[in-house]
Amino acid sequence: MKIKIKYIALVLFLVDSFLLIINIKYQDETASVIPDLDYAKLLFYLGIISLIIYLIIAKFKKVLTIFVTMAIISFCISIFFNLRLAKDNYDRIQCNKGISEYYKYFEFESCEKIKKRFEEDLINGELKYFRNEFNSDLEFEERLRDKHNIKLIGISCTQYTSMECYNDLVKGYIKKR
C-alpha cells in the first residue's frame, strides 16, 4: 500500500511538472494579474517539499503518510490550476491565430476597411464569424459552421467594432443566400 501511494505522488509530480512547464511557456503576459499560475507554482513547490520529506523520513523511521498525503493534495490542486490555465491559453492562442491577419483592420475601427476584407474573403471562400461571448446565438453559429462552411473565431477574443461590422456583413450575405 505504501509503495502505491509513493508512485501515485510521483505520477502526479510528473504530470503537474509537465503542465507547469507548458503553462509557463505559453503564459499570457498581459493577463499576469490572474494568479492561477502563481498558485499552481506554490502548490507544486509545497508538493515537492512534502514528497522529499516523506522520502527522507521513509528511509530512517516509520513512514508518516501525512507528508505524502500533503504532496498528493498539493499536486492535485496544482494540476487543477494548471488545467484551467491550459484551457485559457489554448483559447487565447486559437483566437490569436484566427484574428491575427485582421489586426490591421481592427486598429482604426473602420467599417469601410473591413468591407474590403469581407469581399476578399467572400471571393476566396474563407468567410469567418467572430463569436461574441456576451451575445451568443449558438443555433445560428452552428448553422454558419455546418451549412455555410464559415469558420467561427473564438469566444474569448477581444471584440472590436470592426468585428461587429464584419459579422453584420456575414449575416447580410447569409440572408441573401
C-alpha positions in Angstrom: 0.0 0.0 0.0 2.8 2.4 0.9 4.6 1.8 -2.4 1.4 2.6 -4.3 1.0 5.9 -2.6 4.6 6.9 -3.4 4.0 6.0 -7.1 0.8 8.0 -7.2 2.6 11.0 -5.8 5.4 10.5 -8.3 3.0 10.3 -11.3 1.1 13.4 -10.1 4.5 15.2 -9.8 5.4 14.3 -13.4 2.0 15.3 -14.8 2.0 18.6 -12.8 5.5 19.5 -13.8 4.7 18.9 -17.5 1.6 21.1 -17.3 3.5 23.8 -15.4 6.2 23.9 -18.0 3.7 24.3 -20.8 1.8 27.0 -18.9 4.9 28.9 -18.2 6.0 28.7 -21.8 2.6 29.9 -23.1 1.6 32.3 -20.4 -0.2 35.5 -21.4 2.0 38.4 -20.4 -1.0 40.8 -20.4 -3.1 38.7 -18.2 -0.4 38.4 -15.5 -2.9 39.7 -12.9 -4.5 36.3 -12.9 -2.8 34.5 -10.0 -3.6 30.9 -11.1 0.0 30.3 -12.3 1.4 31.6 -9.0 -1.0 29.3 -7.1 0.0 26.4 -9.3 3.7 27.0 -8.7 3.3 27.5 -4.9 1.3 24.3 -4.6 3.8 22.4 -6.8 6.7 23.5 -4.6 4.7 22.6 -1.5 4.1 19.2 -3.0 7.8 18.7 -3.8 8.8 19.6 -0.3 6.3 17.3 1.2 7.4 14.4 -1.1 11.0 15.0 -0.3 10.3 15.0 3.5 8.3 11.8 3.0 11.1 10.1 1.1 13.7 11.1 3.7 11.6 10.0 6.7 10.7 6.8 4.9 14.4 5.8 4.8 15.1 6.3 8.5 11.9 6.0 10.5 8.3 4.8 10.3 6.6 6.3 7.4 4.4 9.2 8.1 1.6 9.2 5.5 0.7 12.8 6.3 3.6 14.1 4.1 2.7 12.0 1.1 -0.9 12.9 1.5 0.0 16.6 1.6 2.1 16.1 -1.5 -0.8 14.3 -3.4 -3.3 17.0 -2.4 -0.9 19.8 -3.4 -0.1 18.2 -6.7 -3.9 17.6 -7.4 -4.8 21.3 -6.6 -1.8 22.5 -8.7 -3.0 20.3 -11.6 -6.4 21.8 -11.3 -5.0 25.4 -11.6 -2.7 24.2 -14.5 -5.6 22.7 -16.4 -7.6 25.9 -16.1 -4.6 27.9 -17.3 -4.1 25.4 -20.2 -7.7 25.9 -21.4 -7.3 29.7 -21.2 -4.0 29.6 -23.0 -5.4 27.3 -25.7 -8.4 29.6 -26.2 -6.2 32.7 -26.4 -3.8 31.0 -28.9 -6.7 29.9 -31.1 -8.2 33.3 -31.0 -4.9 35.0 -32.0 -4.5 32.5 -34.9 -8.0 33.4 -36.1 -7.7 37.2 -36.0 -4.0 37.8 -36.5 -4.5 38.7 -40.2 -7.3 41.1 -39.3 -5.5 43.2 -36.8 -4.6 45.9 -39.4 -8.4 46.3 -40.0 -9.2 46.5 -36.3 -6.8 49.2 -35.2 -8.7 52.0 -36.9 -12.2 50.6 -36.0 -13.3 51.4 -39.6 -16.2 49.5 -41.2 -15.1 50.7 -44.6 -11.8 48.9 -44.4 -13.3 45.7 -43.1 -15.8 45.6 -46.0 -12.9 45.3 -48.4 -11.5 42.4 -46.4 -15.0 40.8 -46.3 -15.2 40.9 -50.1 -11.7 39.3 -50.4 -12.8 36.5 -48.0 -16.0 36.0 -49.9 -14.1 35.6 -53.2 -11.7 33.2 -51.6 -14.4 31.3 -49.8 -12.8 31.9 -46.4 -15.6 33.8 -44.5 -15.3 34.0 -40.8 -17.6 34.8 -38.0 -16.3 36.4 -34.8 -18.2 34.9 -31.8 -19.3 37.3 -29.1 -19.1 36.0 -25.5 -21.9 38.1 -24.2 -24.4 37.9 -27.1 -24.0 34.4 -28.4 -26.7 32.6 -30.6 -25.5 29.0 -30.6 -28.0 27.7 -33.1 -27.1 30.5 -35.6 -23.4 29.8 -35.1 -23.8 26.1 -35.6 -25.7 26.8 -38.9 -23.0 29.1 -40.1 -20.4 26.4 -39.4 -22.2 23.4 -40.6 -24.4 24.6 -43.5 -22.4 27.6 -44.8 -18.8 26.4 -44.0 -18.0 29.7 -42.2 -15.2 29.4 -39.7 -16.1 30.5 -36.2 -13.4 32.5 -34.3 -13.1 32.1 -30.6 -15.5 33.4 -28.0 -12.6 34.6 -25.8 -11.3 37.1 -28.4 -11.3 40.8 -27.6 -14.2 42.4 -29.5 -13.6 45.3 -31.9 -16.2 47.4 -33.6 -14.8 46.2 -36.9 -15.6 42.6 -35.9 -19.2 43.5 -35.5 -19.2 45.2 -38.9 -17.7 42.0 -40.4 -20.3 39.9 -38.7 -23.1 42.1 -40.0 -21.7 41.6 -43.5 -21.7 37.9 -43.0 -25.3 37.9 -41.7 -26.4 40.0 -44.7 -24.7 37.6 -47.1 -26.4 34.6 -45.4 -29.8 36.3 -45.6 -29.3 36.9 -49.4 -28.4 33.3 -50.0 
